Amino acid sequence: MRRRLLAAATLACVAAGVHADDFFRDATVDGEVRLYRFDRNYDNPTSKDSFSNSLAGLLTVKSGKVGGFSLVATGFSAHSFGTQSHDTSRIDASLMGPDNVIDGFSQAYLEYANKWVTVRAGDQYLSTPWMGQSDSRVIPASYQAASVDFKPAKGWDIYAIRSLRWKSRTSDGYNDDNVYYPSTYHGDSMYGNNGSLPASARSQDGTTAIGSTYVTKGLKAQAWYYDFEHFGQMGYIDGMYTFPIDSEVKPFLGAQIVRETSGSNNVIVDTHTKITGKAGERVDASAWGLDAGFSLGHAKFDVSYNKLDSDRNAVGYGAIISPYTNTYATDPLYTTSMLRGLVEQGAGHAWKARAQYNFLNDDLQVITSYAHYDTVLRGTSHDLYVDIVWKLDKLLKGLQLRNRWEHTVGGKNALNPGNMPWTNNRLMLSYKF
């Protein structure tokens, strides 16, 4: 299928009278270097602390535009330089897997663009709420897909996406799986995933997504439909409004709704796979959320709430099936923390308080939050989070130092190892050029 997409794109170029040599004119190169150190420290005496180091480079080459057509390719390479522990249980494999090197291509697509529409075919990054880059590791997730972004009016975008396969954050190539499949499924090198499905499970046949976003003064809104083939059909609506008050205080209010069901031939149902410890007769999830707060000068504060209904006959008592974010904690629910949220913990409710302040002319940003979860299957838990981002453009343009720290306490049914607290620290130095 990937070859068919690229072949169709090539034929489109030929039909438009575009030749390969034309793309080399006005080509540009940019990229990023990332040096990351991850640590997991457990209070449970039987759990081994783990760590991982990685130096990664991402290089993107963009051709010039010819008749609206252009070519884009991103290569990546990540190295631990022999620092991985010989004891695999002490490796934080979520950073780049258990090996010392991974490399490959995360993007290789043909694009056609004008002021009304952008069409891409090939390996590419996606940026949708439930199907995105999950970019908190050295390598982003990417997808083999065809995508269309139609712009009928200023601030209004309509999207249509058909993905065939994906590449996880630790994989060196593309596969017909998602985060619910076990690591090494069909030779994949996917780690830090949910991994609940048996190795004998049928593969996923890709995803179809249709959505629309609208941004105008004070309002940001979006609506999406996802068909995660053999996993579930999801509808998602999200809106945020900043009130036009003529003062330094700028209050805002957001709301979101998630509804997901499944038809026949659902992989999780057919394999009786337990999600958050519970198998079910169907996928059936309903969730909603609110977020309210204000910004004042360099400060911002908000409080959010999410409710995920329970259903005793559904998978995970009504769990949201999220094939590209589960365990990655990169879903759009307001109360999701760095480590997890209701997608990982299942039916229940959560609230989160978050404060942010920018120092040094916004070069230094400090974010703190506290999230509390009360769930049917994973009990009561809470997470304390601190995020420090220091932009070092004055030293070297594009240089940034960031440290993310989270401490999680509580829960049951192995939410935390030994049901005891643990801490995750992520030190990240990056340079964009």
Secondary structure, DSSP 8 states (H G I E B T S, - for coil): -HHHHHHHHHHHHHHTT--GGGGGTT-EEEEEEEEEEEEEEESSTTS--EEEEEEEEEEEEE---BTTEEEEEEEEEEE-TT-S-SSGGGB-TTTT-SSSEEEEEEEEEEEEE-SSEEEEEEEE---BTTBS---SSSS--EEEEEEEEEEEETTEEEEEEEEEEEE-TT-SS-BS--TTS-TTGGG----SS---S-TTS-----EEEEEEEEEETTEEEEEEEEEETTTEEEEEEEEEEE---SSSEEEEEEEEEEEEE--SS-HHHHTT--BTTB--SB-EEEEEEEEEEEEETTEEEEEEEEEE---TTBGGGT----TTTTTTT----TT--SS--HHHH-SEEEEEEEEEEEETTTTEEEEEEEEEEEETTTEEEEEEEEEEEEE-TTTSTTEEEEEEEEEEEE-STTSSGGG--EEEEEEEEEEE-
